[in-house]
Amino acid sequence: MKFGVVVFPGSNCDRDVVWVTQGLLNQPTRLVWHQETDISDLDVVVLPGGFSYGDYLRCGAIAQFSPVMPEIINHAESGKLVLGICNGFQVLTEVGLLPGALIRNRDLHFICDPVSVKIENTDLPWTSAYSPGEVVSLPIAHGEGRYYADADTLAQLEDNHQVVFRYCTPAGGVNVAGNCNGSLNNIAGICNRQGNVLGMMPHPERASDPMLGPTDGRKLFESLLSPAFAAV
């Protein structure tokens, strides 16, 4: 499984992802500069967190025009894997690979905290190592992470089981008390209809190395190495 981690001007979590995929899981990984136009060697493309282009205009609004993005769209449409983390999730919504938008947090504050997240769908390449309904702890760091979509889009996401992660209480309650940023339906991460494109606001790469603390995020990357999904 070969990983590529896109580097936009302002990315700051790119090397964190590389440390997990290459440093911890021993998978071939390369950094992909945003002006590249050939990513045919890659199985998984990761759009990392950070502040692409300084988050000017709107988070992810400028990054969608980078030369690499048409190649990432083609990569996704061919059935290959694409992961957007935090700012990467914002870019995926801007470019139309995922529906909805990420808007200002409910209380208009930047939130940098570990939060509880419930695993809603384990029938995906991203989540096969988790248990259905499992509650994990993952860090967030965003000011515009509140998921929003119109009622029809929300209904389609729910009906098609595209909600992959929800914010919750430590006991697993999906309610206002467990909703850190006001996201509709407590949504922390979604996938496309095919399941090969995933966007999430929490940072699994920051919860992967035991030297740094909890490792609940590591299983997301380990899921991709499962023999059941090796040919995806």
N, C-alpha and C positions, 0 to 999 in steps of 0.2 A: 504494500500500500504506500504510494508516494504522495506526500503532502506538499502543498505550496501555500505559503502565507503571504498575502498581498501586503505591500508596504505603500501606503499613501503618504504624502507630506502631512505630518501630524500624527501618524499612527504611533502608539506607544505601548501596545501589548503584543506586537508581532513576535518579538524574541521570547516572550513568555510562552507563546504557543509552540515555538520551535523547541524550547527546552522540554516541553512535555512530549511532543511527537518524536523528536530525535533524541533528546537527552535521556528521557525516562523510558520511552517505549521502543527505542532503537529503530525507528522507521525513517527511511530516506525522506528528507525534507529540504526544501529550498525557499529562500525569500524571493518573492516575485515583485519587482518594481512596477509601479502602477502604469508605466508607459510600455510595458511588454505587450506583445500581441501574439505570442505563441505559448500556450500552456498545455499543449497536446500531450506532454509527458506526465501530466499529473492525474491522480485518481481523486484526490480531495483538495478543494480550494477553500482556504479559510480567510475570511475578511475579519481582521482583528479589531479590538477596541482601540479607542484613542480619540483624536479630534481631527479627522481628515480635513485638510485645508482649513484648519482652525475653527471648524464648525461655523464658518461665515455663511450668511444667508439662512441656512437651516442645516441641521445635522445630516450629513450624507448627501446634501443637495448638489455639491460641486463634484464629489467623488464619483457620482453616477456617470459623469462625462469623461472619466479617465479612459485612455485607450484600451486598457485591459478589460473593461467592463463588457463590451460586446463578446469577447472571448469567454468570459465567465457565463454570460447568458447562454451561449452556444454549449458550453460545458454542461450547464444545468439541463438544457433542453435535450441533450443527448443521454440523459439519465445518470450522469456522473454526480458526485457529491459536492455540495456547497454548504459551508457553515458560516454564518454571520454572527459575531459576538458583539453585543453592545453597539458601538458605532457601526460595526459590520451589519447588524440587524437593520439599523436605520438606512444604510446604503441599499440593502436588499429591498426594502419597501419603496425607496425612491426610484429604483430602477424597474420595479414592477415584478420582481421574482417572488415577492410575498405581498399579500394584501394588507391594507390598513396603514397606519402611521404611528410614529412614536412622538408624543407631544410632551409639553412641560409637566413635570411631576405635580401631583395634586396640591402640595403645599408650597410649590415654587422654590424648593430647596434642592441643592445637589445632595444626593444621598450616597454615602460610602459606608456600607455596613454588611455584615453577613446576614442573610435572610433565609427563611425556610421556604422550600420549593417542593411541590408535590409532582411526582412523575405521573402523567396522565396517559401516555401512550408508549408501550414498550414493544410494539410491533414494527419498529423502525431500525434502520442500521445504527442510528445514534443512541438508542436507549435499550438495546437488548440485554445489556448487563445489569440493568436495574430491575426491580420488582414492581408490578402494577401497584400504584398508590403509595409507593415508597416516598418518604419525606427526607429530603437531603438539605444540607446547609451549603449555600453558595454565596460568594460575595457579589455585591452590586456596587457600581460607581457611575452614577449618571444623574444628569439634571433634566433630561428629556427622554424618559423611559416609560412613560405612561402609554400603554397600548390603547389605540382608538381605532374603531371601524364602525361603519354604519350597521344598522340592525340586520340587514340582509346578509352582509358579509359575516357578521358574528354568528348568525344562524347557520350559515354554510360551514364555517370553521368547526362549530360544535357538531353538526350533523355528520361531517366527514372525518371526525376525530383528528382534526389538524391541530388542536391545542395539545402541545406536548408537555409544557410546564405551566404550573400555576403557583402564584404566591399563596402562602398559607401560614397558619400558626404552627408553632413547633409540634403541636398535637395533630396537625393535619387539617385543621378547620379552614375551609375556603370561604372566608368572610371578610368583612371590612377590617377587623382587627389584624388579619394576616396580610392585608393589602398595603404594601409599603409605599406605593406611588400613585394609587388610584386607577390602575389599569382596569379597563372594562373586563368583566368576567375573571378578574384576578390573573389575566394572561401574562405570563413571563416569557413564553416562547411558543412559536408556531412553526409548522412545516407547510410545504405546498401539497397539492393533492397527491402527487406521486411519492412524497416522503423523502425525496433526495435533497431537498433544500430546506435547511433549518435556520431559523433566526431566533436568538435568545438574548435577553438583556443581562442576566447573570453571567459571571465569568467562570466557566469550568476550569480554565487553565490556571487560575489562581487558587484552585482547591484541588491540586493534583500531586504536589510534592510533599511527602510526609515531613520533610525538614522544615516546611513552612506552616504545618498545621494540618487541618482536616483535608481529606482526599476524596470527598464525594464527587468532585468533578472529573476525576480520572476515569471513572467508568464510562463516561461519554466517549472518550477517545478509545478506550479498550473495546467498546461495543463495535467500533468500526473494524476491528481486527478479528471479529468472530468469523469462523469458517462459513457460517450461514450467510454472511453478507460480503464475503471476500470478492465475489464476482460482480457486485453492484457497480 
